[in-house]
Structures are given as C-alpha cells and as structure tokens.
Amino acid sequence: MEIKFINTKVLKLSLVSASTLLFLVPSLGATALTRNLNDSAKDTSQIRDSSLVAQANCPSRRSRVDRTFETPNYYVTICSGDGRNSLGYYIGAAKDGSGGITVPLTRRSGDRYIAANGDTIYAVTPYELRVSRNGRTILNERILAVSGDDTFSARGCRNRESTFVTAETASYVISICGGDLPGSYVGESKTGSGRIRLPLQRYGRDRYVAVNGNTRYILTRNELRVTQNGETILRETVRNWN
C-alpha cells in the first residue's frame, strides 16, 4: 500500500435482480462461451465447496482453476488461459443455481481479475466482487472465502500466523498479524493495486502503529490514518472491525 496510490452493498439488489444483471447480459463473446447450467443446477446448488463447483465449469481441458472466490450469493472462478484466450476466463455462478456465465478475462493485475461483457465489467479481488455497467456499480459483495492461493489465509496474514484484527475501510483491508503477540501490519488495496507489510512499532488497546520511513500508519477501531512528515495524507473510517 504505497502512498502514491492513495486515492463489502453499494446497490441493494434482490438475488433475483442481481442474477439477472450478472448472468443475462447478451454479447457475442459471452454468448459463445456461456454454459447452460440447467442440467447441473441441482447438483451445483448442493455443493458448498467452491473449488468443486469451479472445476466443473472451466471452458476446456487445457484450462484449469487458478482461483475461486465465494460471496454471499455467488461463486466466481478464475480459470487459466487456453488457445482461445491466453489470459484465462471469469466464471460466475449463482449459488441458487439460477444461472452462470463464462467471459474471457481482459486483464490480470496482481490479485485483481477483470472481464468485460459488452458494457458490463466484472472485477474480483480477494476482498470484493464488483460489477459495473457504463461506469456505474450495479453489484458489490464481500468475499467470504478464497481458495487456490495459500498467501491469502485469514485476510492477508500468512498461513501459520494468527490474525488479531481485520479492519475494512472504503479502500483498504488491514490485518494485524503475529504469533503469540501482534507483530505485523498488513495493508492491502481492495482493487488489488498494492500491498504493504510492516513490523508494528507499537500497539495498545485497539490502536496499532507501523512506520515506514517518514510515513506512519495508525489503525484504531474508528479510523485508518496515514501521516507523512507529521501531515495527514489519508484518513478513512473503519467500516468493519473483526
């Protein structure tokens, strides 16, 4: 989380309307790749393991599962590329079995995956699924679980570390990690554009401070504040604290 890039719910949709927006948007590219999930809907809706759901949906034998994401209402799978599209594929499936779509990826950037279906853009990171149309967000859901990458265990902490705090602001997810005691501050952009890990300089009751040169990161239950040479350059309210 380098300061240079300073800069889940957004729109309340019913599951039915969200499914319509996500899966029933016509385009030539998506139509050619969209699978008819009706035959397997009953089986799919009963499977809670998103990796099993994902494995059944990769578009070709040459395409394998890279990542799987679970939100309250959807499974999202990222499959590797093949002869048709080297970047890979975005696959979305409603948990209620109401529909699914397969769209070629247009961009991979770190842990952010983007696919376009006409004027509809699908973007997924380890923290959120966001769908927008003509620049307007039409769906936003928090990620409940991620598989396929061991580096994302317990929201940014390493597999063998304890997670003491996970805090979410509008733009970032902050994890306080360590062993028996808190030891590290891990800040990650929700867009997947940056990540920083720093040793904690000090901590107290619901207050954690990390320092990177002349930049100070201060996390409390109420806010994330970043200062540089004593001047506040970022301040965001903490929306969720776990």
VOGU-576127 format. One record per residue (C-alpha): residue in one letter; x, y, z. Coordinates in steps of 0.5 Angstrom, whole numbers, padded with zeros to 4 digits, always signed. Each point is the difference from the previous one (the first is absolute). Layout:
AXYZ ...
***
This chain:
M+0000+0000+0000 E+0005+0005-0002 I-0003+0007+0001 K+0001+0002-0007 F-0007-0004-0002 I-0004+0004+0006 N-0005+0002-0003 T-0024-0026+0009 K-0010+0003-0003 V+0000+0006-0005 L-0006-0001-0003 K-0005-0004+0003 L-0003-0005-0004 S-0004-0006+0001 L+0003-0007-0002 V-0004-0001-0006 S+0001+0007-0003 A+0008-0001+0002 S+0000-0006-0004 T-0004+0003-0006 L+0005+0005+0000 L+0006-0005+0001 F-0002-0005-0005 L-0005+0002-0005 V+0004+0006-0004 P+0001-0002-0007 S+0006+0001-0004 L+0003-0004-0006 G+0006-0002+0004 A-0003-0002+0007 T-0006-0004-0004 A+0005-0004-0004 L+0003-0002+0007 T-0006+0000+0005 R-0001-0007+0002 N-0007-0003+0001 L+0000-0002+0008 N-0007-0002+0000 D+0001-0007-0001 S+0005+0000+0006 A-0003+0005+0004 K-0003-0004+0006 D+0007-0003+0001 T+0003+0006+0000 S-0004+0004+0005 Q+0001-0006+0005 I+0008+0000-0001 R+0003+0005+0005 D+0007-0001-0002 S+0001+0006-0005 S+0006-0004-0003 L-0004-0006-0002 V-0005+0005-0003 A+0005+0004-0004 Q+0004-0007-0002 A-0007-0002-0004 N+0000+0007-0004 C+0007+0001-0003 P-0002+0001-0007 S+0006-0005-0003 R+0004-0006+0002 R+0006+0005-0001 S-0003+0005+0005 R+0001-0001+0008 V-0002+0003+0006 D+0004+0006+0002 R-0004+0003+0006 T-0007-0001+0003 F-0004+0005+0004 E-0006+0000+0004 T-0005+0006+0001 P-0007-0001+0004 N-0003-0001-0007 Y+0005-0003-0005 Y+0006-0004-0001 V+0005+0003-0005 T+0005-0004-0003 I+0006+0003-0004 C+0003-0006-0005 S+0007+0000-0004 G+0000+0002-0007 D+0000-0004-0006 G+0001+0000-0007 R-0006+0005-0001 N+0002+0005+0006 S+0006+0000+0003 L-0002+0004+0006 G-0005-0005+0002 Y-0007+0000+0002 Y-0005+0003+0005 I-0006-0005+0002 G-0005+0003+0004 A-0006-0005+0003 A-0006+0002+0005 K+0000-0004+0006 D-0007-0002-0001 G+0001-0003-0007 S-0004+0005-0004 G+0006+0002-0005 G+0007+0000-0002 I+0005+0004-0005 T+0007-0001-0002 V+0003+0006-0003 P+0007+0001-0003 L+0005+0004+0005 T+0002+0006-0003 R+0005+0002+0006 R+0004-0003+0006 S+0003+0004+0004 G+0003-0003+0007 D-0006-0003+0003 R-0005+0004-0004 Y-0003-0003-0006 I-0004+0004-0005 A-0005-0003-0005 A-0005+0004-0005 N-0006-0002-0003 G-0002+0006-0004 D-0001+0006+0004 T+0000-0004+0007 I+0006-0001+0003 Y+0002-0006+0006 A+0005+0002+0004 V+0002-0005+0006 T+0006+0000+0005 P+0001-0004+0007 Y-0005+0006+0003 E-0006+0001-0004 L-0004-0001-0007 R-0002+0006-0003 V-0004+0000-0007 S-0001+0007-0003 R-0004+0002-0006 N+0002+0006-0004 G+0005+0002+0006 R-0006-0001+0005 T+0001-0005+0005 I-0006-0005+0000 L+0002-0005+0005 N+0005+0000+0005 E+0001-0006+0005 R+0005-0002+0005 I+0005-0006-0001 L-0002-0005+0005 A+0006-0005-0002 V+0005-0001-0005 S+0004-0007-0002 G+0006-0001-0005 D+0005+0005+0003 D+0003-0002+0007 T+0002+0007+0001 F-0007+0002+0002 S-0002-0003+0006 A-0003+0004+0005 R-0001+0006-0004 G+0008+0002-0001 C+0003-0004+0006 R+0005-0006-0002 N-0003-0007+0001 R+0004-0001+0006 E-0002+0007+0003 S-0005+0002+0005 T-0005+0005-0002 F-0001+0005+0006 V-0004+0005-0004 T-0003+0001-0007 A-0003+0007-0002 E-0003+0003-0006 T-0001+0007-0003 A-0002+0002-0006 S+0006-0001-0004 Y+0004-0005+0004 V+0000-0006+0005 I+0005+0000+0005 S+0003-0006+0004 I+0003+0000+0007 C+0004-0007+0000 G+0005-0003+0004 G+0002-0006+0004 D-0002+0000+0008 L+0000+0007-0001 P-0002+0005-0005 G+0007+0002-0004 S-0002+0002-0008 Y-0005+0005-0003 V-0002-0002-0007 G-0004+0005-0004 E-0003-0002-0007 S-0004+0004-0005 K-0007-0003-0002 T+0002+0001-0007 G+0006-0005+0000 S+0005+0006-0002 G+0004+0000+0006 R+0002-0004+0007 I+0005+0002+0005 R+0002-0004+0006 L+0004+0004+0006 P+0002-0002+0007 L-0004+0003+0006 Q+0004+0006+0003 R-0005+0000+0006 Y-0007-0003+0002 G-0005+0001+0005 R-0008+0000+0002 D-0003+0000-0007 R+0006+0004-0003 Y+0005-0002-0005 V+0006+0004-0003 A+0005-0002-0005 V+0006+0004-0003 N+0003+0000-0007 G+0005+0006+0000 N-0004+0006+0001 T-0006-0003-0001 R-0005-0002+0006 Y-0006-0005-0001 I-0004+0001+0006 L-0006-0005+0001 T-0006+0001+0005 R-0007-0003+0001 N-0002+0007-0003 E+0005+0001-0006 L+0006-0001-0004 R+0004+0006+0000 V+0007+0000-0004 T+0004+0006+0001 Q+0007+0002-0004 N+0005+0005+0004 G-0006+0001+0005 E-0005+0002-0005 T-0006-0004-0001 I-0001-0002-0007 L-0005-0006+0000 R-0006-0001+0005 E-0005-0005-0001 T-0006-0002+0005 V+0000-0007+0002 R-0006-0004-0002 N+0001-0007+0003 W+0005-0002+0005 N+0001-0007+0002 
***
